[in-house]
């Protein structure tokens, strides 16, 4: 389901905290998108405090490692909570 939603980059939404952390860590939006599209789930999925499914995705490509924590707004969007 995560990959299906992430197939359209417009359905990947970064909250302000995620944008700030990505900028601090020199992670581009494209890297976040690729992590969501092709990453491996390392934690979850589980229901978070806001009763949304949440998972941690990891991607290693071209010598770079990116991890994204995402919440799934079911069948419509992936909400990126943070990236590191």
C-alpha positions as CSV (number, residue, x, y, z in Angstrom):
1,X,0.0,0.0,0.0
2,X,2.9,2.4,0.8
3,X,4.5,1.9,-2.6
4,X,1.2,2.3,-4.3
5,X,0.5,5.6,-2.6
6,X,4.1,6.8,-3.1
7,X,4.0,6.0,-6.8
8,X,2.7,9.6,-7.3
9,X,5.1,12.0,-5.7
10,X,2.3,14.5,-5.2
11,X,0.8,12.1,-2.6
12,X,3.9,12.3,-0.4
13,X,3.4,15.2,2.0
14,X,6.2,16.5,4.3
15,X,5.0,18.2,7.5
16,X,7.1,21.3,8.5
17,X,9.1,19.2,11.0
18,X,10.1,16.8,8.3
19,X,11.1,19.6,5.9
20,X,13.2,21.2,8.7
21,X,15.0,18.0,9.6
22,X,15.6,17.0,6.0
23,X,17.2,20.4,5.3
24,X,19.3,20.2,8.4
25,X,20.6,16.8,7.3
26,X,21.0,17.7,3.6
27,X,18.3,15.3,2.5
28,X,16.5,16.3,-0.7
29,X,12.8,15.9,-1.4
30,X,13.8,13.5,-4.2
31,X,15.7,11.3,-1.7
32,X,12.6,11.3,0.6
33,X,10.4,10.3,-2.3
34,X,12.7,7.5,-3.4
35,X,12.9,6.2,0.2
36,X,9.1,6.1,0.3
37,X,8.8,4.5,-3.1
38,X,11.6,1.9,-2.9
39,X,12.5,1.7,0.8
40,X,12.3,-1.3,3.1
41,X,10.1,-1.2,6.2
42,X,12.3,-1.4,9.3
43,X,9.7,-0.7,12.0
44,X,5.9,-1.1,12.0
45,X,3.4,-0.7,10.7
46,X,1.6,0.1,13.9
47,X,-1.2,2.5,15.0
48,X,0.3,5.7,16.4
49,X,-1.2,8.1,19.0
50,X,-3.3,9.8,16.3
51,X,-4.7,6.4,15.2
52,X,-2.9,6.4,11.9
53,X,-0.8,3.6,10.6
54,X,2.9,4.5,10.9
55,X,6.0,2.8,9.6
56,X,9.7,3.5,9.3
57,X,11.3,3.1,5.9
58,X,15.0,2.8,5.1
59,X,16.8,3.1,1.8
60,X,20.5,2.8,1.0
61,X,21.5,3.9,-2.5
62,X,24.6,5.3,-4.1
63,X,26.4,5.3,-0.8
64,X,23.7,7.4,0.9
65,X,21.4,6.1,3.7
66,X,18.0,7.7,4.2
67,X,15.3,6.8,6.8
68,X,11.8,8.3,6.8
69,X,9.1,7.9,9.4
70,X,5.7,8.0,7.6
71,X,2.1,8.0,8.6
72,X,-0.5,6.6,6.2
73,X,-3.6,8.7,5.5
74,X,-5.3,5.6,4.3
75,X,-5.3,5.2,0.5
76,X,-4.7,8.9,-0.2
77,X,-1.4,10.2,1.2
78,X,1.8,9.4,3.0
79,X,2.7,12.0,5.6
80,X,6.4,12.2,6.2
81,X,6.9,12.9,9.9
82,X,10.7,13.1,9.9
83,X,13.7,12.1,7.9
84,X,17.3,11.2,8.9
